[in-house]
Structure formats: structure tokens, C-alpha cells
């Protein structure tokens, strides 16, 4: 699997982040990646998924997600 191909779980988590954070969702994810703290709306499994994504795709991969 290409590191930029998202799993179903990753896609679902990104879709939820888009709904919660709106047009600035990537900025909010980057803040969470830097601090480990995410604003309201995501559960612990989704936060863990985002942290795994930070470790695998990083900022470069995040930029490729539409």
C-alpha cells in the first residue's frame, strides 16, 4: 500500500474532522499533530487514528488529501 492511500478507517476519521472543523480542518489536524491535543468532537479511537497518520503520511501526505 502506498503511504498516501488511506484506509477506510482513516478516510472515515478525515471525513469526520472535515465536518467538525470545516474549511480549516487541515490546520486543526496539524495543531493536533504538533500538540497531541484535539478540539472537541473526536473520540479516542479517532485521535489515535490521526496520530498514526501523522507517523505514516505526515504533513506531505495530509496536503494530498482533498
N, C-alpha and C positions, 0 to 999 in steps of 0.2 A: 504494500500500500504506500502510495506517495504521502509524505508527511502533510501535504496540503489538502488531501482528501479527507473530509470529515466523516466520522462515524454517525450513525443515526442519533446516538445519544448526544454527541457534540452538536449536531445540527439542531436538535430539539432545544438544547441549552442556549445556543446562539439565538434561535428564534424567540425564546422567552426573554432574553436580555434585550433584544430589539424592541419587543413590546413594552417592557418595563422602562427602558432608558431612552427610547425614542431616537431621534436623529443623531444623538451623541453617544450611542451605545458603544462604539469602539473606544471612545475616550474613557468611559466608565469602566470598561473591561481592562484597559491599560492601567488605570488607577488601582484597580483590584489586584492586578498582577504585581504592581510595584509594592503595594502595602499588605496584601493578603486580606484586606477588608473590602467587602462589597456592600453597597447600599441595599436597602430593603428589597424584598421580592424574590430572592433566590434562596432555595433551600440548601442544606449542607452538601447533598449529592451534586447539585448543580455547581456549587462553588468548587467542589473537588474536581469536577469535570473541567472547569475553566482553568484551574491551577495545572491540571495535566496538559491542557492545551498550551499553556504558557511554556511548559517544559518541552513540548514537542514541536509546535509550529512557531511559537514566539510572535514578535511584532510583524515580522515579514509575512508570515502566514496569515495573520489577522488582517493585514492590508489587502490580501487577495480575496477575502470573504466579502460577498456582496449582500 
